[in-house]
Amino acid sequence: MVLVVEDEPFVRMMGADLLDQAGYDVLLASNADEALRVLAARPDVRVVFTDIEMPGSLDGLALAWRIHDCWPRIGVVVTSGRCAIGAGAMPDEGLFVAKPYAAPTLVRQIEKVMQRIPSEG
């Protein structure tokens, strides 16, 4: 299960459609606050794909760190069309994909982050 967190509805649906076509089950959230509620209720989420710039109490980078601290078995892929990611800006197991992203690039990053996170067991 992949949770897509994006405040722009069109971009959120595009990302969800790309991941759905790649065979992933997808959940949607419009901001980090909503994403945290979904994560608390859905233990089947394996990866969060989040934009950096969003309204609400947390941006995408702060969300990535919260996930790292509270749900270490959930991977994070962060995206932005305006922000560059410096060393230490997000957890080591997280990955970045720049907007605009191509479907194969996004799917490859989702697969990579899934491999980096230890599975249950």
Buried (B, 14 or more C-beta within 10 A) or exposed (E): BBBBBBBEEEBBBBBBEBBBEBEBEBBBBBBBBBBBEBBEEEEEBBBBBBBBBBEBEBBBBBBBBBBBEEBEEBBBBBBBEEBEBEEEBBBEBBBBBEBEBEBEEBBBBBBBBBEEBEEEE
